[in-house]
C-alpha cells in the first residue's frame, strides 16, 4: 500500500486514550478533537467515554476497519496493539512510544516483530519512537504537543519530514507563527517501515505539496533516496538539513535514533547533482522550502536590489556578491527612468536607494520598470514599513507581481511587531518574504540553485 492514504484519512483509532491531563493519550485526543474532520475512535479497557467520545473496550470490538491507528502505549503493549490493528485492516499505524531500537537489543527485537507484522499484513507503520503526523487539509493532528503551547499550521505548500520529531515540531511552530503554511508534517521516528525515501515519493505525488523539506540524521539507502529526490525535484524543490555530519554529531544521532551513518563524505555536491538544496540549519531548511514553494526559480546571477534604506542595499550587495551574484549598475536608460520616479536625493543605480521618501507607488513603478528592462534575472526588494509612505496596501501589488511577472522577486523586511504583523499577511498571500537581509539573500541563493538544476532539462 502506498502512502497516499495518509493525506485522505477518514477515521482515526487512538489506542491508549487517557483522561489525565498531560498524558500523551490525552494530548493526542485533544489535538484530534480540535480540527479532525473524520471519525475518532477510542480504545480504553475501562472507560465508557473520554472527552465526550465513546470508548471501545478492545480493538477487536471496533465494528469496522480504520484508516489510521495511533498507539499511545509502552513498547511491548504497543506491539500487541499494532498486531491487532493490522488484523482489523488498519491501513497505517503510528506507534508513538519509545523503548525500541534506540534502547538496545531488546528494543531491536520488538522492532523486528513489528516489521514482520507490517510485511505480513500490508499495514504501513510510521515510527515507532515518533511524535506523529499533521495533515492540515483534513485537520489531522496526532502530534505529542499541546495545542495550548504550539500553533496548528494552516494548509499550505510545504511538505515537512523529520527524523527528529521534537526539532520538526519546534521549527514548524516557529514558522507557523510567521504565517508559513504546510501541506503536511511527518515524524519518521525509528523507520521500521516508512522511511525518508518513501515519504519523498509520496510527497512527489501529492498535488498540494509544492516543496519538500527534510531533516535527516540517517539515510537508509542513499542510492534509492537520491533516485527518489531526482525524480521529485523535476517537479518541486527539495531541501535537506543533514544532522550528524561531524564525528560527534554522528555519534549523537546513534543515541537519538539508534542508527549510525557510516559514511562521512560531503553530501553537498551529490545532493546538488540530484536537485537537492542543502540547508545549514533549521531556519534555512524552512526558509528555502518557503522560497521554493512561493517564488519562481532564478535563471541567472544578475540581481537588482531595491530599498528605501541605503545601508540595507549596501549590506545586501556585499552578501550577494560574496555568494557569486552580480549587482550590476543599471544602464543609463533604466537609471534615467528610475531617477524620474524617486526622490532627487535617491540613487537610481544598483543598489537602487529610494530613500526614506519612498512610497508604495514608487516601489511599484521602480519594480515594474526593472521587470520591463530585461537587465536583471531577479529582484531583491527590501520593503521597509518604517518608511512613512510605505503601507500594507503594497501587499496587493507584491502578490500580483510575484504571480505574473517574468522576473522572480524576493522580498526582505526588517522590523518589530508592526512589521511582523504585515510579514504574516504577506506569507498568507504566498509572497516570498524573509525577515532579514541575510535570510532574504539566502532564499535567493536557493532559488538560483533550483534554477540551475532545472536548466539541465531545458538544454
N, C-alpha and C positions, 0 to 999 in steps of 0.2 A: 504494500500500500504506500503510495507517495504521500507527501505531507500537505498537499493542497487542502485536505480536510481540516487542517488546523485553522485556516482562515475562514472557515464556514461552520464552526461548531454550533450546534443547536441545543445540545444538552451536556451538562457537566455533573459528574458524580463526585462529591467530596467525601472521601473515606477518612474518618478521624476528625469530623467536625466537633467543635467544642463551644460550650457556653462561657468558658473562663476567659476574661479579658486578657489580652496579651499572648495567649496561646496561639500557635501557628494555625490550628484548625479554626479558631475564631477570627483571626485576621484575614485569612483567605476567604472565609464565608462572607464577611462584611464587604470585602472587595468585590466579590461576585454579586452580592445583592445590590450594590450601588449602581452598577451600569449594565450588567449582562442582560442581553435581550432574549436569551433562551431559557430552557428549563434547568432548575437547580435541584439536584437530588442529593440528600444527605444520608450517610450511613453512620449509625451510632448504636452500640449494643443495648443501651438502657433508655436513652431519652426518647420521648414521643415526638418532640419538636424542639428546634433551636432557632432563635431569631424569627419565629413565626413560620418556619418551614418544617413540614412533616419529615420525620426520620424513619428510615428503614433499619430493621434490626441487623440485617446482614446484606451482603452484596447479592446473594442468591435470591433474596426476596424482592429485588427490583424487578418490575414486570416486563421490562423491555431493555434492549441494548442501549448503551450510551455512547456519545461521540468521544467524550474526553473524561478520563478519570484522574483526579488529583488525590494523591495518597499522602496524608499527613500523619504517619505512624513511624515508630522506630524501625530500624533496618530489617530485622527478622520478620516482624509483623507486616512491614511494607511488602516484602517478598510474597507473603501469603496473599495479601490484598491484590497485588498485581496479577498473580496467577488466577484469582477468582474473577477479576475484571476481564481478563483475557478470555476466560471460558464463557463469560457473559456476552462476548462480542464487542467489547470496548475497542474503539479504533486507535486511540492514543492514550497513553498513561504517563503521568508526571509524578514519580515518587520524589518528594522534595527533601526527605531526610538525608543526613549524612550517615557515617558509620559503614561506608562501603570501601571501595578500593583505596581511598585516601587514608584509611586507618590500618592497612596492613593485609596480611594473608587471609585472615578470616573474612574480612570485608570483600576481598577479591573473589573468594569462593561464592559469596552471596551474589556478587555482580554476575558471575558466570551463570549461575542458576537463573537469574533474571534475564540474561541474554538468551538463554535456551527457551524461556517462555516466549519471548518476542519472536524468535526464529520459528518456533513450532506453531504459534497462533496467528502470526501476522500482525499482532498488536504492536504499534510503534511506541517506543519508550524514549522520552526526553528526560535526561538525568541518569541516575539519581544525584543527590547532593547538589540541588539547583534551587533557584528562587522562583521558578515558574515562568509563565508567559503572559504577555499583554498584547491583545489584538483590539485596538481602539474601535475599529469599524463595527464590531459586534459587541462592544462593551465588555470584552473578556479580560479579566484581571485576576490572575491566580498568584500574584506576587506576595512575598512574605514581608511586606512592609505596610504599615498602617496608612490608610488614606488620609488620616489627620496629619501625617508627617511628610507626605510626598504628594505631588500633584499627578493626577491621571492624565496622560498625554492626549491631545486631540489627534484625530485621524489625519494622517499626512503621508509624506512620500518616502520616509527613511525606514528601511528595514534594519534593525539593530540586533546583532547576535553577539553574545558574550560568554566566554568560558569562566568569567568571574561574575557571578550573579550580583554581588554587592556593588562592585565597580560599575556594572552596567546600570543598575538602578540609580546609583548616585549621579552618574553622568546624565542619565535621561531626566532625572528630577531637575537638575540644574538647567538643562536646555529647555525643558518643557516650560519652566518659569519664564523663559525668554520668548516663548511663543513658537519654538521649533516643534514640528509635528512629526509623528512616527506612524508608519503603517503597521509595525509590529516590534515586539521585543521578545527574544527567546534566550533564556538562560540554559546553557547546554549541560552544565554540571560535569559528571564523570564520563558522559558519552558512551554508554554501553551499547547504544543502538544509533540514535540520530547524532550525527556529527556535523562539523562545520561545512564539509563538502556538500552534504545533502541539503543543508539549510541554504547554501548559495544557490543550488539548483531550484529549490522551492521558491526562493525569492526572485530568481530569474523569471519563473513562470507567472509570478504574481503581478498582475497588471497595475496594481495600485502602488507598488514599490518602484520608485524612480532611482534610488541609490541604496547601496548596501554598506553598512558599517559593521566591522567585526573586531572584537577584542579577543585575541588568541594567545594562549600560553603554550599550546602544543598544536602541531599539525599532524593529524593521524596518518594520512597518506599524501605526501607532498605532491606527487605526480597527478593524482586524481583531483586534489584541491586546485592545483594550477589549471588543469584542464577545465574544471567547472567554472573557475573565475574567468578564464579567457573567453569561454562561450558567453557568460553573463555580461562581461564587460563590453561586448559588441553592442549591447542594448542599454546598459545602465552603468553608472560609475560604481566602483568598489574601492573602499578604503579599509586598510587593515592596520591596527595597532598591535604589534607583536611584543608581548611581555617575555621576560626571561632571555634577553639577548646577551647579558653578561653572565659570567660563571656563577656569581652569587644569585643573580635573578633567576637563572635557570634552575639552580638548586631550590630556590623558594617555590617555584612552580611545582616541583615534585612533591613538596609538602602540602601544597594547596590542592592540587588535582590528582595527585597520585601517579603522575606520568612525567618522565624526564625526556626532553628533546635532546637527542644525542648528537645532532649536527650543530655546528657553531658558525657556519658560513654566513656572510652578509646576505640578507634577503632582498635589499632594495633593488638591485639590478634585475634579479629574476622576477621579482614582483612586477617591475615596470614592463618587462617583456610580455607579461600576461595581462596587462591592463589594470593592475592593482596599484593604487596610490598608497604609499606607506606613511602613516602618521607617527609622530614622535611622542605624543601624549594624548590624554583623553580629550583635551579641548580640541586639538587638531582633528581627532577622529570624527567628532560630530560636526565641527566647522566645515571640514572638507566634504563630508556627506551632504550637509545642507547646501553647500555651494553647487555640488554636482547635481542635486535634485532641483535646484531653483534657478540656475543660470545656464546660459549656453556655453559650450566648450570654447576656449580661446585658441585661435588658429595662428597666432604669431606673437612676437615679443614686443611690439611697439604699443606702449601704453600712454594714454592721455590721462593726466592727473588733474582733477578739478577740485578746488576747495575755496572756502571763504576765510581761511587762516593760512598765512604764508608759511609759518613754521611746520604746519601739518604737511603741506605739499613738499617742503624740503626733506623732512624725515622720510616720507613715503618714497620720494625719489631715490634717496640713498638706499633704502631697503630693497626697492625694486631692482636697482642696477647691481647691487650685491648679489641678487638672485638671478642675474642674467637677463633681465628685461631691459628695454631701451626706452628711456623717457626723452624722445627726440623733440627738438624745437619745432613748434608749429611753423608751417610755411608762412611767407609774408601775406599771402592771400587769406589764409584762415585766420592769422593773427589780426589782420585788419578787420575782418568781420566780427571777431570776438571783442576787439577793442571798442567797437561801436556799441556793444551790448552791456559792458560792465563799467564800473567806476573808473574815472580818469586816473586814479592812483593805483588801479589794479594792473596786473600783468597778463597779457594775452599769450605769453609764451609758456611752453610746457615746462614745469607745472603751472597751470593756469590759476592765478590768485584773483578772486573776485572781491576780496577784502570784506570787512565787516559791513559794508554797504550792500552786500548781496541780497537778492530777493528770490522768491520762487520762480518768477518769470525769467530772471537772469540765468538761474540754473537750467531751466528748461530750454531756453534759447541756445545757450552755450553747448549743452549736451547734444541737442539736435544738430547743431552746426558741425560738431565733431563727427557725428554719425554720417552726415552727408558728405563730408570731405574725403572719406576713404583713406585718410592718412594714418589711421591708427587701428590696431587689431582689437583693442579693448579700452574701456573707460573705467577708471577708478575714481569715483566721485565721493568726496567727503562732505556729507550734508550735515551741517552743524547747526543745531537748533538754538544754540545760544545767540546766533546771529538774528538781529531784530526782525529783519524782513523775511526770514525763513520760517514757515509754519507747516503744520502737519498736512495742509492741503496739497503739499507737493507729493504726497504718497500716491495719489491718483496718477500723476504723470509718471513716477518711477515704476509703478506697476505696469502701466501701459507700455512704456518704453522697453522694459525688461521682456515683455511678451512679444513685442512686434519689431524691435529694432534689428538691424543687420549686425551691429557691433555689440558684443557682450558687455554688460555693465556689472560692476561690483560696487556696493555702497558701504562706506565706512561712517561710523558715528562715534562720538566721544561725549561723555557727559554723565550727569547724575540721574536722579529719579525721573525728572521730566523727560529727558532723552530716552531713558529705559522704557518708559510707557509708550513712547512713539516707536521705539525699536520693536516692541512686541506687536504693535499694529502693523508694522511693515512685514514682519515674519509671517503673521497671519494672512497677509495678502500674497505671500510667496515671493517677496523681494529678497534677493541675496544680500543681506545686510550683516555687518560684523562690527563688534563694539570696541575696536581699537585699530590703530594704524597697522600694527604688526599682524593682527589676525585677518584684516582685510587683504593685505598683500599675500599672506599665506593661502587664503582662499583663491586668489587669482592664480597663484602658482599651481594649485591643484587643478584648476580649470585648464591651464596651459598644458599640464601633463596629460590630462584627459584628451585635449585636442590633438596632441602629438600622437597618442595611441590611435585615435580614430583616423588620422591622416593615412595611416598604413593601408587602410581598406579603401582609400579613395584614389590611390596611385595606380 
